[in-house]
Amino acid sequence: MIALSVAEIAAIVAGEVVGVDPQSVVTGKVEFDSRRVHPGDLFLAIVGEHADGHRFAADALAAGAVAVMSTREIETGSIVVADPIAAITALARAVARRLSATIVAVTGSSGKTSTKDLLAQILSRKGSTVAPPGSFNNELGHPYTVLLADESTEFLILEASARGIGHIAHLVQIAPPRIGAVLNVGSAHLGEFGSVAAIAQAKGELVEGLPSAIDGGVAVLNADDPTVMAMAARTAARVVTAGESSAADVRAAQIELDEGGRARFTLVAPSGSAQVELRVVGEHQVSNAVIAAAVALECGLGVGEVAAGLSQAVARSSWRMEVTELGDGITLVNDAYNANPESMRAALKSLAIMSRGRRSIAVLGHMAELGRDSTAEHDALGRLAVRYDISQVIAVGEPARPIAHGAALEGSWNGESEWVDDVAAAIERVTQLIEPGDVVLVKGSRSAGMERVAQALIEQHEGTAQAVPGV
């Protein structure tokens, strides 16, 4: 964070300094986990669902925190505020306006974190780059990320997530981006929004908040998604299109996938072309990569630099197409961070490609927040698994039961799909089924807890399990 005194911070957040030297200076970040506090930080005490941050104020100060921001007076002294989220938002808004960095925001129904990770690795080749750790993209994670930046930051990348209309508009106001990228509009959170049109309305708030073309605003839109392309009419920024379409300003051509499910393609831009060989897994990563490329080109990198950055970029966030070789030729693909119909289809396609000539097992939890479309979408997923010739599907939990039902109704089904009632049963069943040479995909929404299946398999193969380098 830009260095600020306790008194300056208190003035920005409308807080009261109690028992702390107002002239002491915060030179680090704002941290709400006392275990991650370093000297110079400001500790934000939040009352959460499982813990009260005020209880860890002394630990944070012992770790070197300059001060604590709290909602009540504490023995160690603090900056007392009425609302910690409002306070960190106000602080981030003030700091963002003092930064000289190019601010980039990314939104979409799926792929935000993967795209952000690719983009951060490309831009870091040119200058100091700050990006969210993991999926910090909500009303807490967004300002938290802004406050990781300081005077030396050249590029600040932000994710923008929405649970309703107006959420992204709020995030955009905290740290106004010059460049905004919209990846896609899918059915994630359909149960909350009620319709794809409402999701599109929410995602488009990003491009509505960009500066005009005259003031340097750039909207990077997915040329392959008509709903995203319609957002061009909602922005005063200059529009750059990116995708596989031959009409895209920046595009991926001559796409090929290797046996590990990694894509090779030619990156084509107005300034030239270059070859890209991705190290991340999945054909869906091509779309993420080409949009990241378009943003990086707008940030001043050459097409050769961008292609080189993409070719060296690795997966940085956990449980997103993480590939582990368990031994005995068994490959585990852990994509358990989250799930929606689009990402589920992409993961199944990757499994089908990676398992050519090998047996494939898909252990699938439910997709949350689909509303009235939930049964139909899960049913369709089971049918798709059969069409992809997945050897065995294990549907986990009651909400995922239609996956097994859909597979059973598909004409080519030969008993490949079954249902188990919870994660423990899934672990037991996949342990019984797995054989040398198999490829196992584990995926589901966060609430399904599918990462426990992946972790159990890794623990069972302790001593031989190795993460695939670069993936």
C-alpha positions in Angstrom: 0.0 0.0 0.0 1.1 3.6 -0.4 2.6 4.7 2.9 0.0 6.4 5.1 0.1 7.5 8.7 -2.5 6.1 11.2 -4.0 9.6 11.4 -4.3 9.8 7.6 -6.0 6.4 7.4 -8.4 7.3 10.2 -9.4 10.4 8.3 -10.0 8.5 5.1 -12.1 5.8 6.8 -13.9 8.1 9.3 -12.4 6.2 12.2 -11.3 7.1 15.7 -7.7 6.5 16.8 -7.7 4.9 20.3 -4.5 4.0 22.0 -2.3 4.1 18.9 0.3 6.7 17.9 -1.4 8.7 15.1 1.9 9.5 13.5 3.0 5.9 13.1 3.1 4.9 9.4 1.6 1.8 7.6 4.0 0.9 4.9 2.7 -2.6 4.1 -0.6 -4.1 3.1 -4.0 -4.3 4.8 -4.4 -7.9 6.1 -7.4 -9.6 7.7 -5.6 -12.9 8.5 -3.3 -12.5 11.4 -1.2 -15.5 10.1 -0.2 -13.5 7.0 0.7 -10.2 8.8 4.2 -8.8 8.2 6.0 -5.8 9.6 4.5 -2.6 8.4 1.0 -4.0 7.8 -2.4 -2.8 9.0 -4.5 -5.6 10.5 -8.3 -5.5 9.8 -10.3 -7.2 12.5 -13.4 -8.7 10.9 -16.1 -10.7 12.7 -16.6 -13.7 10.4 -18.8 -16.8 10.3 -16.2 -18.9 12.2 -13.9 -16.5 13.9 -13.7 -13.0 15.4 -10.6 -11.2 14.1 -10.5 -9.0 17.3 -9.3 -12.1 19.2 -6.1 -12.1 17.0 -5.2 -8.4 17.3 -2.4 -9.1 19.7 -1.0 -11.8 17.4 -1.0 -9.4 14.5 0.8 -6.7 16.4 3.4 -9.2 17.6 3.9 -10.1 13.9 4.7 -6.5 13.2 1.4 -4.8 12.4 1.6 -1.1 12.8 -2.0 -0.9 14.0 -5.4 -2.6 14.1 -8.6 -1.5 12.5 -11.5 -2.7 14.5 -15.2 -2.2 15.1 -14.8 -1.9 18.9 -12.1 -0.6 21.3 -9.6 -3.3 22.2 -6.8 -3.5 24.7 -4.0 -3.1 22.2 -5.5 0.1 20.8 -6.9 0.5 17.3 -8.5 2.6 14.6 -12.2 2.1 15.5 -14.6 2.1 12.6 -18.3 1.4 12.2 -18.1 -1.0 9.3 -14.8 -2.8 8.3 -15.8 -3.5 4.7 -16.9 0.1 4.2 -13.6 1.2 5.8 -11.4 -0.9 3.6 -13.4 0.1 0.6 -12.9 3.8 1.4 -9.2 3.3 2.0 -8.8 1.4 -1.3 -10.7 4.1 -3.2 -8.3 6.7 -1.8 -5.2 4.7 -2.5 -6.3 3.8 -6.1 -6.6 7.5 -7.0 -3.0 8.0 -5.9 -1.6 5.2 -8.0 0.1 5.7 -11.4 -0.5 2.1 -12.4 -2.5 1.0 -15.4 -5.6 -0.6 -13.8 -7.2 -3.6 -15.6 -10.4 -5.3 -14.6 -11.6 -8.8 -15.7 -15.1 -10.2 -15.5 -17.1 -13.1 -16.9 -19.2 -16.1 -15.8 -16.1 -18.3 -15.9 -12.4 -18.1 -16.4 -11.7 -14.9 -14.5 -9.1 -16.3 -12.2 -7.3 -18.3 -15.0 -7.2 -15.2 -17.3 -6.0 -13.0 -14.5 -3.2 -15.4 -13.7 -2.1 -15.6 -17.4 -2.3 -11.8 -17.7 -0.3 -11.2 -14.6 2.5 -13.4 -15.8 2.6 -11.7 -19.2 2.6 -8.1 -17.7 5.2 -8.9 -15.1 7.6 -9.2 -18.0 7.2 -5.5 -18.6 6.8 -4.1 -15.1 5.8 -4.5 -11.5 2.4 -6.2 -11.5 -0.2 -6.7 -8.7 -3.0 -9.2 -9.1 -5.4 -10.9 -6.7 -4.1 -14.0 -4.9 -6.6 -16.7 -5.8 -10.1 -15.6 -6.4 -10.2 -12.3 -4.5 -13.0 -10.7 -6.5 -15.8 -9.6 -4.1 -16.5 -6.7 -1.8 -13.6 -7.7 0.4 -11.2 -9.2 -2.0 -11.4 -6.4 -4.5 -10.3 -3.6 -2.2 -7.8 -6.0 -0.5 -6.1 -6.4 -3.9 -6.0 -2.7 -4.6 -4.2 -2.2 -1.3 -1.5 -4.6 -2.3 -0.3 -1.9 -4.9 2.0 0.9 -4.1 4.0 3.7 -5.8 6.1 1.2 -7.8 3.2 -0.8 -9.2 2.9 -0.4 -13.0 0.0 -2.8 -13.6 -2.9 -3.5 -11.2 -5.1 -6.4 -12.3 -8.5 -6.8 -10.6 -11.2 -9.5 -10.8 -14.8 -8.3 -10.7 -17.4 -10.8 -9.5 -21.2 -10.2 -9.1 -24.0 -11.7 -7.1 -26.5 -9.2 -8.4 -27.1 -6.1 -10.4 -25.0 -3.2 -9.3 -22.2 -5.2 -7.7 -19.7 -4.8 -10.5 -20.6 -1.1 -10.8 -19.7 -0.7 -7.1 -16.3 -2.5 -7.6 -15.5 -0.4 -10.6 -16.0 2.8 -8.6 -13.4 1.6 -6.0 -10.5 1.5 -8.5 -11.7 2.7 -11.9 -10.0 0.6 -14.6 -8.7 2.0 -17.9 -9.0 -1.4 -19.5 -11.8 -3.8 -18.9 -12.2 -7.4 -20.3 -15.4 -9.4 -20.5 -14.8 -13.1 -21.0 -18.2 -14.6 -21.4 -21.8 -14.7 -20.2 -22.8 -18.1 -19.0 -25.2 -19.8 -16.6 -23.1 -19.5 -13.4 -25.3 -17.9 -10.6 -28.4 -18.3 -12.8 -30.4 -19.2 -9.8 -29.5 -15.8 -8.2 -29.9 -13.7 -11.3 -32.9 -15.4 -12.7 -31.9 -15.1 -16.4 -28.9 -14.9 -18.7 -30.0 -11.4 -19.7 -29.7 -10.3 -16.0 -26.2 -11.8 -15.9 -25.2 -9.9 -19.0 -26.6 -6.7 -17.5 -24.4 -7.2 -14.5 -21.2 -8.1 -16.4 -21.7 -5.2 -18.7 -21.4 -2.8 -15.8 -17.7 -3.1 -16.2 -17.6 -1.7 -19.7 -20.1 1.0 -18.8 -17.6 2.2 -16.1 -14.6 2.5 -18.4 -13.3 5.9 -19.6 -14.1 7.1 -23.0 -11.9 6.2 -26.0 -10.6 9.8 -26.0 -9.5 9.3 -22.4 -7.8 6.0 -23.1 -10.5 3.6 -22.1 -10.4 0.1 -23.8 -13.0 -2.6 -23.6 -11.7 -6.1 -24.6 -14.7 -8.2 -25.6 -14.9 -11.9 -26.4 -15.6 -12.0 -30.2 -17.0 -15.6 -29.9 -19.8 -14.7 -27.4 -22.6 -12.7 -29.0 -23.9 -11.6 -25.6 -20.6 -10.1 -24.8 -20.2 -8.5 -28.2 -23.6 -6.8 -27.6 -21.9 -4.9 -24.8 -20.0 -2.8 -27.4 -23.1 -0.6 -27.5 -22.9 0.0 -23.7 -19.4 1.6 -23.6 -17.8 4.8 -24.6 -14.4 3.1 -24.5 -12.6 1.9 -27.6 -13.6 -1.7 -28.3 -11.0 -4.5 -29.1 -12.3 -7.9 -29.9 -10.5 -11.1 -29.1 -11.3 -14.8 -29.8 -11.2 -17.5 -32.4 -13.4 -15.6 -34.9 -11.6 -14.6 -38.1 -13.2 -11.1 -37.5 -11.5 -10.6 -34.1 -8.9 -7.9 -33.7 -6.7 -10.4 -31.8 -7.3 -14.0 -32.5 -6.1 -17.6 -32.1 -5.6 -19.5 -35.3 -4.5 -23.0 -36.2 -5.4 -24.4 -32.7 -4.1 -27.9 -31.9 -4.2 -29.8 -28.6 -1.4 -32.2 -27.5 -2.0 -35.4 -25.6 -1.9 -33.6 -22.3 -4.8 -31.3 -23.3 -2.6 -28.3 -23.8 -3.2 -26.0 -26.7 -0.9 -24.7 -29.4 -2.0 -21.9 -31.7 -0.9 -18.9 -33.7 -1.6 -15.6 -32.0 -2.6 -13.1 -34.7 -2.8 -9.4 -34.0 -2.7 -6.2 -36.1 1.0 -5.8 -35.2 2.0 -9.3 -36.3 1.7 -13.0 -35.3 3.6 -15.4 -33.1 3.4 -19.0 -32.0 2.0 -19.9 -28.5 2.3 -23.2 -26.7 0.3 -23.1 -23.5 1.4 -25.0 -20.4 -2.1 -24.8 -18.8 -4.5 -27.6 -19.5 -7.8 -27.4 -21.4 -9.0 -26.1 -24.8 -11.0 -23.5 -22.9 -7.8 -21.8 -22.0 -7.4 -20.6 -25.5 -10.1 -18.1 -25.0 -8.6 -17.0 -21.7 -5.2 -16.7 -23.3 -6.2 -14.7 -26.4 -8.2 -12.2 -24.2 -5.2 -11.9 -21.9 -3.1 -11.3 -25.0 -5.4 -8.5 -26.2 -5.1 -6.7 -22.8 -1.3 -7.1 -22.7 -1.0 -5.7 -26.2 -3.0 -2.7 -25.1 -0.6 -2.3 -22.2 2.3 -1.8 -24.6 3.8 -5.3 -25.0 4.8 -6.6 -28.4 3.1 -9.7 -29.9 6.3 -11.7 -29.5 6.6 -10.7 -25.8 3.0 -11.7 -25.3 3.3 -15.0 -27.0 6.5 -15.8 -25.0 4.7 -14.8 -21.8 1.7 -17.0 -22.5 4.0 -19.9 -23.4 5.8 -19.7 -20.1 2.7 -19.0 -17.9 1.6 -21.7 -15.5 -1.5 -22.3 -13.4 -1.1 -20.2 -10.2 -4.4 -20.7 -8.4 -5.3 -24.0 -6.7 -7.8 -26.6 -7.8 -8.1 -25.3 -11.4 -7.1 -28.1 -13.8 -4.2 -29.1 -11.5 -2.6 -32.2 -12.9 -0.8 -34.7 -10.6 0.8 -37.9 -11.7 0.0 -40.4 -8.9 2.2 -43.2 -10.0 1.4 -46.4 -11.9 0.6 -44.1 -14.9 -2.4 -42.7 -13.1 -3.2 -39.0 -13.9 -5.3 -36.9 -11.5 -6.9 -33.7 -12.8 -8.2 -31.6 -9.9 -10.6 -28.9 -11.1 -12.6 -28.8 -7.9 -12.5 -25.0 -7.2 -15.9 -24.4 -8.7 -18.3 -25.5 -11.5 -20.9 -24.3 -13.9 -22.3 -25.9 -17.0 -19.7 -24.2 -19.3 -16.7 -25.2 -17.2 -18.0 -28.7 -16.6 -18.3 -29.2 -20.4 -14.8 -27.9 -20.9 -13.4 -30.2 -18.2 -15.1 -33.3 -19.6 -13.7 -32.4 -23.1 -10.2 -32.1 -21.6 -10.6 -35.4 -19.9 -11.7 -37.1 -23.1 -8.6 -35.7 -24.9 -6.2 -36.5 -22.1 -7.4 -40.1 -21.8 -7.2 -41.2 -25.4 -6.2 -44.8 -25.3 -6.6 -44.9 -21.5 -9.5 -45.4 -19.1 -11.2 -42.2 -17.9 -13.1 -41.6 -14.6 -15.0 -38.4 -13.9 -15.9 -37.8 -10.2 -18.5 -35.0 -10.4 -20.2 -33.0 -7.6 -23.1 -30.7 -8.2 -23.2 -27.3 -9.9 -24.6 -24.8 -7.5 -26.9 -21.8 -8.0 -28.5 -22.9 -11.2 -32.1 -22.4 -10.0 -34.9 -24.1 -12.0 -32.4 -25.2 -14.6 -30.4 -27.3 -12.2 -31.9 -30.7 -13.0 -31.8 -30.2 -16.7 -28.2 -29.0 -16.7 -27.0 -31.9 -14.5 -28.9 -34.4 -16.7 -27.3 -32.9 -19.8 -23.9 -33.2 -18.3 -24.4 -37.0 -17.7 -25.5 -37.4 -21.3 -22.4 -35.5 -22.5 -20.1 -37.7 -20.5 -21.4 -40.7 -22.3 -21.0 -39.0 -25.7 -17.4 -38.2 -24.8 -17.0 -41.9 -24.1 -15.9 -41.3 -20.5 -15.3 -44.7 -19.0 -16.9 -44.2 -15.6 -18.8 -41.3 -14.1 -19.4 -41.1 -10.3 -22.0 -38.5 -9.4 -21.6 -37.3 -5.8 -24.4 -36.0 -3.6 -28.2 -35.7 -4.0 -28.1 -32.5 -6.2 -25.8 -34.3 -8.6 -28.0 -37.4 -8.9 -29.4 -36.2 -12.3 -25.9 -36.6 -13.8 -26.1 -40.4 -13.3 -29.7 -40.3 -14.5 -28.9 -38.5 -17.7 -26.1 -40.9 -18.5 -28.4 -43.8 -17.9 -30.9 -42.4 -20.5 -28.2 -41.8 -23.1 -28.5 -44.4 -25.9 -24.9 -45.6 -25.7 -24.8 -46.0 -22.0 -23.4 -49.3 -20.8 -23.5 -48.9 -17.0 -20.7 -46.4 -16.9 -22.4 -44.0 -14.5 -23.3 -44.4 -10.8 -24.4 -42.2 -7.9 -23.0 -42.1 -4.4 -24.5 -40.0 -1.6 -21.4 -38.1 -0.3 -17.7 -37.3 -0.6 -16.7 -40.1 1.7 -18.5 -42.6 -0.5 -17.0 -41.1 -3.6 -13.5 -41.6 -2.1 -14.3 -45.2 -1.3 -15.7 -45.9 -4.7 -13.0 -44.3 -6.8 -10.4 -46.0 -4.7 -12.0 -49.3 -5.6 -12.2 -48.4 -9.3 -8.9 -46.8 -10.1 -6.4 -48.8 -12.0 -2.9 -48.2 -13.4 -3.0 -45.9 -16.4 -6.3 -44.2 -15.6 -7.1 -40.5 -15.9 -9.3 -39.2 -13.1 -11.1 -35.8 -13.2 -12.5 -34.4 -10.0 -14.8 -31.4 -10.3 -17.8 -29.7 -8.7 -18.9 -26.5 -7.1 -17.1 -25.3 -3.9 -20.0 -26.3 -1.8 -19.7 -29.9 -3.0 -16.2 -30.3 -1.4 -14.8 -32.3 -4.2 -11.2 -31.2 -3.4 -11.4 -33.7 -0.6 -11.6 -36.5 -3.2 -8.5 -35.2 -5.0 -6.6 -34.8 -1.7 -7.5 -38.3 -0.6 -6.2 -39.8 -3.8 -2.9 -37.9 -3.5 -2.5 -39.0 0.1 -3.2 -42.6 -1.0 -0.3 -42.3 -3.4 2.1 -40.5 -1.1 5.6 -41.0 -2.1 4.8 -41.3 -5.9 2.4 -38.4 -6.5 4.1 -35.6 -8.3 2.6 -32.4 -9.7 3.1 -32.0 -13.4 5.8 -29.3 -13.9 4.3 -26.1 -15.3 0.7 -27.1 -14.9 
